């Protein structure tokens, strides 16, 4: 607040810092999933995703050369070789399993009477002795290497081409779009009637809509499933579209009515005086003016249907052909808990679409929330 | 591809059907009671009595079929035996009272009811207050609000990466256990810790709901008249006092709305428990218990419906309160 002059600088600091911490705390879980979806299975199961940026540490050991490999140089017996493969870089080394990272690269140690060992950063080692070597088994050299951070998009390729996610994605789309569009139309007409038409029972109906807002879905599952079976709809897309339409309607009618009531009375009255019918008023005036409220509800319904698991499980069935993405994720979590990379990538794909919608349309979402809630307070 | 056309077809048919209904029924109405001729006045009056019901018709049919009827049907079914063949009166409810799992679910639901709305509102208020005062507040708000768009199942996967357990000594790949072992603690299997595991599930919902609370409370905070705050500061109130004694009392109404909205979400909580523990290790909740009875093994519709009705009864006070508020507003 601007009124807080005096304590401004120190307070601003604290506020910034705590806001940052809070945001960090809220972002980290999602970030973890995002990062994990770019790592392969071994990486995911051997180190935490937060360590993936610093590169992973690996330890191992090799045996040095033996008697057969020794050469004589400047009066010394020498065994040379490399303890690493390829272009790895050594960060520490040692000669015993107890302290596998005892020495820095380049350091020299005396293994036993007169035998000296040096391992350089590129992994080449040099063992020297004044006496000829006699050992037939090589000396153990323990190595610690850092491999650079590594990310892969392979998971996405795998998940999208196989594993049923593509199918599930299409299924989710098929469920979501009609289930978002249809309730809007039905609700818009009803909301107009509740907001601008005079008829007995209007207040009662409005109250009923408010009441139906909180009815738990769970109550509706069995009766509706039976109803659908009796009507011959059974389990399928038609059933789930109808169900989502029904479940979404109270919020739709409520939001739209609240918005339409707030439209200026004069416009509607003057249109009536000019002889416009209700249908014309609705189509030419109310509908275009209500666009923000329509968008709000569309986003709510889209997110809700896309993210729903319960209604899809009950009304659509669980075969591979019918599984939506939430259902598929659930199956992955249950049966293939070990396949982290598949799980992480699938999960990220399934939340990517709602996140996109969320960030693109946040304005309308917030507006809708406020229209729905602040009025009561 | 076939699916795609099916979906497109449905949208077209749905939209066209709706428009046809609204337009067609209006047209028919105008034919029956033409708004001209000798009886024009009478006809217009009659048509205007019927027209609202044409507009409301489809919505009423849907609401009645998909929300009102199921409640009544569940109530009726809850009085019957498992396959609906024999009338058993209140037996299902009596059975509920004696069932351990039901008691556990009720207790857990109560715990959820206490913890989740309280923490979400608290963090939401904190986030709103903090982000309203800083330059990058809008970005911060977006990020805290973001989990709202993530499905409960997706959130389950996300938090799996935080709660994952590896035996002591191995590299921990779950963030929480990594932090714990970093500070010298023993890694825990968080989701099976008796009693505590409930809280680890609740945190997921708090994480999702805080953004919602923040958005609404932030709007309410900005709606507070500037003069009241200035007056308090002139009187020498500290920032904390301004917050708790001036601001919070003025947004009590909004806090109540946020609290009740989250309460409804909590009562219906299902997906989180369903995918993370499936009600094992003492984390059962009503919605998941109901699912178990209705869809696992041999379905018992009587008991399942009884649990559904208990859920319905639990939300009823909030329903009444909401209607009460809405009617005050409509007058």
Interface residues (C-beta under 8 A of the other chain):
Chain A: X1 X3 X4 X7 X11 X12 X15 X16 X18 X19 X20 X22 X23 X26 X27 X28 X29 X30 X32 X33 X36 X44 X45 X46 X47 X48 X49 X50 X170 X171 X173 X174 X177 X178 X181 X182 X185 X186 X187 X189 X190 X192 X193 X194 X197 X198 X199 X202 X203 X205 X206 X207 X208 X209 X210 X211 X212 X213 X214 X215 X216 X217 X218 X219 X220 X221 X222 X223 X224 X227 X237 X238 X241 X242 X243 X245 X246 X247 X249 X250 X253 X277 X278 X279 X282 X303 X306 X307 X308 X309 X310 X313 X314 X326 X329 X330 X333 X343 X344 X347 X350 X351 X354 X355 X357 X358 X359 X362 X366 X369 X370 X373 X374 X375 X376 X377
Chain B: X3 X4 X6 X7 X10 X11 X14 X15 X18 X19 X22 X23 X26 X30 X48 X49 X51 X52 X53 X55 X56 X58 X59 X60 X62 X63 X65 X66 X67 X68 X69 X70 X71 X73 X74 X77 X123 X126 X127 X130 X131 X133 X134 X137 X140 X142 X143 X144 X145 X146 X147 X148 X149 X150 X151 X152 X153 X154 X155 X156 X157 X158 X159 X160 X161 X162 X171 X172 X173 X174 X175 X178 X207 X210 X211 X212 X215 X216 X219 X220 X223 X229 X230 X233 X239 X242 X251 X252 X253 X254 X255 X256 X257 X258 X261 X264 X267 X268 X270 X271 X274 X275 X287 X290 X291 X294 X295 X301 X304 X305 X307 X308 X309 X311 X312 X315 X318 X319 X320 X322 X323 X325 X326 X327 X329 X330
